[in-house]
């Protein structure tokens, strides 16, 4: 059993690495291809980059759905959102204290709560059916459309757009087009392969340790798919770009709910396992506390970061020990 456990753990790690690298290739190749075709940097930033941070969640959740493990999908989204707020922001603020300009995210916070509200509405009866999936996807389309409209009308720049103001994206040469398209294709293949390895290893853990789908989604898969957010936010915090750290987490949480659950529910109804509802309440509670910190102008310092990170590990202990 020990050898088998080590083997499947290695497969999980390899799957996570391939998935994350595939997402990087997809975003980089897709972004530069879009820039070459004349797509405005604003549109690239709001779609590909925001979408990119949620690719691991979408790929692993879709793979789980197609394998008849829809419970992993909802667990993955709820668990990833909690990990984003406690673990990602906690570690980021320990690296460098996060002081947020409320003007940067004055729209993102209400939209995140709007996404949470939509989730509560469509999950009445503890199942997200195809109609619920359509509603969530419509919310996603409205979300992206709204920010594109605001940016064009008011001339505001989004946090993610900053990445595309460099010459690297403004002046993509024609000879690089084939390379970028190849990156895009490799990224898609990597995402599919990585997600397959992750879910196969997750199913092994479920069967070997008699874990529920929801618990596996809330912990193992959620932690794995939150690594891109952790990497991006930690680097941003180190560079003292705290708005990017916070904006990355809030945007990712919104995309996870609207895009990941919405698209998955289009294929298979997602039924809540018993542990999902209390964890959804935890996600909402953490979102409210984070919002209070932001709107009262409080800084997320190293002490707060330590408390948040410790809180996440206490949360994991609560899940597995049921205390």
N, C-alpha and C positions, 0 to 999 in steps of 0.2 A: 504493500500500500504506500510506503514511504517513497519508493521509487516512482510510482505512478503520480503521487502528489507533487513531487519535485518536477516531473515531466510536464504536467498540466500547468503548474505555476510558471514554468519556463515558457510554455506556449502562450500563456496570458501576457507575460511581459513582452514577448516578441510581437504579439498581436497589438498591444498598446503602442509600441514603438512604430510599427508599420502604419497603424491607423493615423497617428499624429503626424508622421512624416508625409503620409499620403495627403493629409489635409493641408499641410504646408505647400506641397507641390501644386495641389489644386488651386489654392488661393493665389500663389505666386504666378503660376502659368496662366490661370484664368484672368487675373488682374491685368497682366501685361498684354495678353491677347486683346482684352477689351479696350485697353488704352490705345493699342495700335489701330483698332477699328474705330477709334474716335469717341468712345463712350466717355462722358464727363467723369472726372475724378470723383465728384460727389456721389454719383450713382454707383461707381465701383466701390467706394468706401462703405456706403450704406447697405449694399447688398452682399458682395463677395466677402468682405472682411467680417461683417457682423455674422453672416451665414457661416463663414469659415470657423469661428469659435464654437459653433454648435454642430459642426459636421460630425465629430466623434459621437455625440449623443444621438444624432439622427441615424447614422450608419448602424450603430450597435442596437438601437431600438427597433429599426426596421428589420434587421437581421433576426432579432428575437421574435418579432411579430410573425415573420414568415416561418419560423420554427415552432409556432404555436405557443410561444412563451410571452404573451402580451403583457403579463404582469411585470416583467422586467422593464418594459418601456416606461410605465408610469413611475415605477420605483427609480429608474434612472434619472428621469426629469426632476422629480422631487428631491432625490438625494444629491444630484448635481447642483441644484439651486441652493440647497443648504450648504454644501461644500464651498460653493462660490462665495457666499456671504461670510461664512465663519472661517474656513480654512484659507481660501485665496486672499481675502482682504486682511485676515489676521496675520498671515505670513508677510504679506506686502507691507503692512503697517509696522511690522517689527523691523523690516529692512530699512524703511524710511517712513516716518510719520506721515499720514495722509491728511492733508488739509484741502477740503473740496470747495471750489467756487460753486455756490448753489445755482448760479446762472447757467452753468454748463449743462446741468442735468435737471433743470426745472421742468422739462417735459418728459424726460425718460422715467422719472419716478412715478408720476400718475399713470403713465402707459403701462408700466410694470404691474401696478395694482389693477389696472384695467384688464390685463391679461389674466391675472389671478382670479378676478371676478368672473371673467368669461369661463375659466376652468371650473369654478364652483357651479356656475349655471349649467354648463353642458354635462357635468358629472352627477347631476341629481339622479338618484337611483343607483349611484356607484358604478356606472358604466358610461364610457364615452363612445357613442355609436357613430355611424357614418355622418349623420346630420350634425352631431357635435363636432366631428372632424372638419366638416365643411365650414362651420361657424368659426372655428379656430383659424383655419387657413385664410378665410376672408378677413379676420382680424389681423393676420400677418400682412396681407396685401395692403390693407388700410394703413397699417403701421409704417410700412416702407413708403407708400405713396405720400402719406402725410409729411414725413420728414424731407422727402425730395421736394415737395411743394413749398414747405417752409424755407428750405435752403435757397431755392430759386427765387422765391418772392421776397424774402427778407434779407437774402444775401448772407445768412449765417453759415458758418462752417461747423461741421460736426467734428467730434473728436477723432473719429476714424478717418476723416478726410485728410488729416494732416499727413498721414503716411503717403498719400498720393500726390503731394505737392512737390515732390522731388523730381529731378530730371530723369531719374531711373524709370519713372512711370509716365512722364510727359513725352519722352522722346524714345519710344521703343522703335528700334530699327527693323526694317522689313526682313533682314537676314536672321533676326532673332525669332521671327514668328514661328517657324517650324519647331524650334527648340521649346518655345513656350507652349505650343499645342501638344508637343510630346510630354512636357511636364504635366499638363492638364490630364492627359490620358493616363500617365503613370500614377498620378494622384488618385484618379478614380479607381484604378485597379488596386492600389494600395489600401484605399479606404475599404473597399469590398473585402479584400483578403484579411486585413486587420480586424475588421468587425466579425468576420467568420471565426477567426481564431479566438477572439475574446469571448464570444457567446458560447462556443463549444467548450471552452475551459470553465465558463460560468455554470454551464449545465452539469459538468463533472462535479463541481463543488456542491451544487444543489443535491445531486443524487448521493454523493459520498457522505455529506454531513447533514443530509435531510433538512436543507434550508428551503425556505419558500422563495418563489420568484421575486416577490416584492422586496424581500430582505437582500437578495443578491443584487437587485437593481439599485437599491438604496445605498449600498455600501461598495461592493467590489467594482461594479460597472460604473457607478457614479464617481468614485474616486479616480478611476482610470480615465474617464472621459473629461474630468475637470482639470487634467494636467495642462492642456493648452492654455486655459484661462489663468492657471497658476503661473505658468512660464511668462505669459504676456504681461500680467499684472505685476509680477515681481520685478521684471526688467523695467517696466514703466516707473515703478516706485523707486527703484535704484537711481533712475535718471531724473527723479523728482518731478515726474509728470503724473501727479496724483489723480488728475482728472481722467487720464486714460485708464488708470487702474479701476477707478470707481465706475466710469462709463462702460468699460469692458464687462464688468460683472453684471451691471444692471441690464445692459443690452443683451448679454448672453442669457440671463434668466428669462427675459421676455421672449427671445427667440426659441428657447427650449420649450416653453409652454405652447406658444402659438404654432411654431413650425414642427417641432418633433412630435408632439402629441397629436397635432392636427393631421399631419401627413400619415402617421401610423394608424390613426382611427379611420382614415379613408379606406384602408385595406381590411382591417379586422377590428371589431369592437373591443375596447380596452376595459376590462372589468377589474375593479379594485380588489386587491387582496386585503385581508383584515388589518394588516399593519399600515396600510397606505393612509387612511383618513387621519389618524393621530399625527403622522409625519407631515401631512399637508398642513395641519394646524401649526406644527412647529415651524414650517417654512413661512407661513403667514406671520407668525409671531416674530421671527427673526427679521423679516422684511420690515415690519413696523418699527422695531427697535433701531434698525439701521437708518430708516427714514427719519426718526426722531433725532438721531445723531447728526444727520446731514442738515436738517432744517433748523436745528438750534445752533448750527455753526461750530459744533464740537469737532475737535481734531481726533482722528484715530491715531493715537500715539502707540509707542511700543508696549505700554502697560495694557492698553485696550486690545492690542494685537495678541498679546500673550493670553489674555482672558478669552478672546474669541477662538484662538487655536485650541486652548485647553477645553473650551466649551464643545468644540467639535469632537474631540476625542472622548469626552464624557458622553456625548450623544451616541458615538459608536458603541461604547460600553453598554449604554442603555438599550440599544437595539439588540445586541447579542446576548446580554444577560437578563434582559427584561426587568431591570430594576427601576 
